[in-house]
């Protein structure tokens, strides 16, 4: 085990899979010479050459379109979308082609991974900060993965590359610098298996991406108030391990869901709906959500801080839930 930041864990996953399988290739803007906008692909051009690490024009539609075509030709391509906001330009090849090919045309596999960076904190405004993962969770045929730290990032990315279905792999920019212990050797984490990041008995918090770290901060602070918080990270949003969440709610009888995207129609609403349907009789009070308000993300630093869900906001709602 070595303590590394998440961007290095992702880099290791890409490097080790490219060494293991010559069909794994990388495509994206500035991923070769520059090493990626967040340096996730740094050094891979030197290791594997320009045939397998390809700098592409600034056209997300072409990047994802070429990725789908490469997969149909027998490769396992990994595309990088610099900011998830720009994935809107690639919706046709991703949503109308990649997601439907196995079902509509009986194609045995479409093994693509589309990595996309999300999240606030860089003061980048409404066009470089959005969390749009819920869109892709709505599309049958796509898997959606969202790691919350270095260990999960490496194992989940390796599993995603080896999967025969299209995967949207969502990386929060504020987590790239998060440190954690990660095995040097390759390993996989099953897609569709949640993890209890912190066991507890009084209230369940289900959080995604960077909100997992905020929820863990909250759980530690709540200890002093005598409240034992269980924190669950779904890790893969599709497929969702709802059983782990249901079992936790049966134990704690209370649930809060935290995610950074806009609250309205956000991914957390699906968790709320499923728990209300399958574990309603176990709930002692209504389920709560902590998420962003229904407005574009502000550019101003104070406004962005006020806009963003965090540990303080989670704590405030938990105190209401727990009396």
C-alpha positions, -999 to 999 in steps of 0.1 A, spaced: 0 0 0 12 35 -9 -3 68 1 -11 87 -31 -35 113 -44 -66 103 -64 -52 117 -97 -22 93 -93 -45 64 -85 -64 70 -117 -31 74 -136 -19 40 -122 -52 24 -132 -48 36 -168 -12 27 -170 -16 -8 -156 -46 -16 -178 -27 -3 -209 2 -26 -199 -21 -55 -194 -42 -51 -226 -28 -35 -258 -64 -28 -269 -68 -1 -242 -63 34 -258 -69 69 -246 -85 98 -264 -92 134 -253 -82 170 -254 -47 178 -241 -43 143 -226 -10 134 -243 16 162 -244 0 182 -215 -10 151 -195 -47 162 -191 -63 192 -176 -59 177 -141 -28 157 -150 -45 123 -147 -28 111 -179 6 127 -172 35 105 -185 13 80 -204 23 94 -238 60 87 -230 51 51 -219 27 41 -246 32 65 -276 9 86 -297 -9 57 -313 -24 48 -279 -25 82 -262 -42 105 -287 -46 143 -284 -79 151 -301 -94 184 -315 -116 204 -293 -148 186 -303 -164 163 -277 -188 149 -303 -159 136 -324 -140 123 -293 -169 102 -281 -179 92 -316 -144 80 -323 -144 62 -290 -176 43 -299 -162 34 -333 -130 22 -318 -148 -1 -294 -169 -16 -322 -135 -22 -340 -122 -43 -311 -105 -18 -289 -112 -7 -253 -110 31 -255 -111 55 -226 -122 90 -235 -116 121 -213 -141 149 -212 -122 178 -197 -153 192 -178 -186 173 -177 -204 204 -188 -190 198 -223 -204 162 -224 -235 179 -237 -218 182 -271 -214 144 -272 -249 133 -262 -257 117 -296 -229 92 -298 -231 84 -261 -268 83 -254 -283 74 -288 -255 51 -300 -233 36 -273 -261 31 -248 -284 13 -273 -260 -7 -295 -260 -39 -274 -298 -40 -271 -309 -27 -305 -283 -45 -327 -273 -75 -306 -237 -63 -305 -220 -84 -278 -200 -55 -263 -194 -18 -264 -165 -14 -240 -160 23 -236 -152 45 -206 -160 82 -208 -142 100 -179 -157 133 -170 -146 159 -143 -173 176 -122 -176 199 -93 -171 233 -77 -142 248 -60 -122 262 -89 -143 294 -92 -150 284 -128 -186 294 -130 -217 278 -145 -201 263 -176 -172 244 -159 -186 231 -126 -218 212 -131 -225 177 -118 -247 161 -145 -244 125 -135 -282 121 -131 -288 126 -168 -269 94 -176 -284 74 -148 -317 79 -167 -304 61 -199 -307 23 -200 -276 8 -213 -251 31 -195 -233 23 -163 -224 53 -141 -196 53 -116 -186 80 -91 -156 73 -68 -151 92 -36 -114 87 -30 -81 72 -43 -87 35 -34 -121 34 -49 -110 54 -79 -83 29 -90 -103 -2 -84 -135 12 -100 -117 25 -131 -100 -8 -137 -134 -26 -134 -149 0 -158 -122 -5 -184 -127 -43 -183 -165 -40 -184 -182 -47 -218 -208 -20 -214 -204 18 -218 -194 34 -186 -196 71 -176 -169 76 -150 -175 107 -129 -145 123 -111 -148 152 -87 -121 178 -92 -118 185 -55 -109 149 -49 -80 148 -73 -57 160 -45 -72 137 -18 -47 113 -4 -53 77 6 -36 43 8 -38 24 -25 -23 -10 -34 6 -8 -60 -7 -38 -79 -39 -38 -100 -72 -47 -83 -109 -44 -91 -140 -32 -72 -172 -47 -84 -196 -23 -101 -229 -22 -84 -216 -27 -48 -220 1 -23 -196 5 7 -204 14 43 -177 40 48 -185 44 85 -209 22 104 -234 38 128 -267 31 145 -286 64 148 -290 78 112 -280 68 77 -263 93 53 -260 82 17 -236 105 -1 -220 105 -36 -186 117 -48 -171 146 -29 -201 146 -5 -189 113 10 -159 132 24 -182 159 37 -205 133 53 -175 117 70 -165 151 85 -201 155 97 -201 120 112 -170 127 132 -184 160 145 -217 144 155 -198 119 177 -194 147 203 -232 152 203 -237 115 210 -251 108 175 -238 77 156 -239 83 119 -237 56 93 -222 68 60 -228 48 28 -212 55 -6 -230 38 -35 -198 41 -56 -217 30 -87 -249 50 -93 -260 25 -121 -263 -3 -111 -274 9 -77 -269 -13 -46 -302 -4 -30 -301 -34 -7 -272 -21 14 -290 12 18 -323 -5 28 -306 -26 54 -290 5 69 -324 23 71 -340 -7 87 -313 -3 114 -312 34 119 -348 44 109 -336 77 95 -321 88 62 -304 118 47 -291 118 11 -263 142 1 -252 151 -34 -236 181 -50 -258 184 -81 -290 205 -81 -315 190 -57 -344 191 -81 -345 159 -101 -311 150 -88 -298 115 -83 -307 115 -46 -343 116 -55 -341 81 -69 -326 68 -36 -354 86 -17 -381 71 -39 -367 36 -36 -363 37 1 -398 52 5 -412 23 -16 -392 -5 0 -386 5 36 -414 31 44 -425 12 75 -390 14 90 -388 52 88 -394 73 119 -395 105 100 -394 120 65 -363 115 44 -342 146 39 -318 158 11 -289 181 11 -280 193 -23 -275 224 -44 -302 250 -50 -320 253 -84 -298 279 -99 -266 280 -121 -234 277 -102 -221 312 -93 -186 324 -104 -182 346 -72 -162 328 -45 -185 337 -16 -216 329 -37 -202 296 -48 -194 287 -12 -229 296 -1 -243 275 -31 -223 243 -24 -236 216 0 -210 208 26 -204 192 61 -219 222 79 -252 220 59 -253 182 64 -248 187 101 -276 212 104 -301 189 88 -289 159 108 -295 178 140 -331 184 128 -336 147 120 -321 135 153 -338 161 175 
